[in-house]
Amino acid sequence: MFDKWLFVLRNLSRLMERPVALQERVFTRLFEAAEIARFSRPDLVAYEDSLKAYRDWYSVMKTAEDKGHAKGLAEGRAEGLEKGLEKGREEERMSIARMMKSQGISPEDIALFTKLSVDEINAL
């Protein structure tokens, strides 16, 4: 690897394309940087403008994605919390109805206090 680096550093200005022996990823990045360094001034300005536009677009998209994710998470939590609370209330009504039924209270009276149907109470 050291020999490859020496070769590249000595011959980079003369190389028109990347030799087969220099296909590692680190050399890919080096040759991309060298290609950019060879740009004429107008090409370099156009490249930098293009890169800035891409980064701006990416930043906007990433921000929108993050906000959407956060909003979805918050809505999901709120919905889950509400469903959990409702389930807890339902379980509590059922528990109270069972206790009242075990005390011999009529299903109609239990329905009045627990907001459960008479059929639900009879099924307990």
Secondary structure, 3 states (H helix, E strand, C coil): CHHHHHHHHHHCCCCCCCCHHHCCHHHHHHHHHHHHHCCCHHHHHHHHHHHHHHHHHHHHHHHHHHHHHHHHHHHHHHHHHHHHHHHHHHHHHHHHHHHHHHCCCCHHHHHHHHCCCHHHHHHC
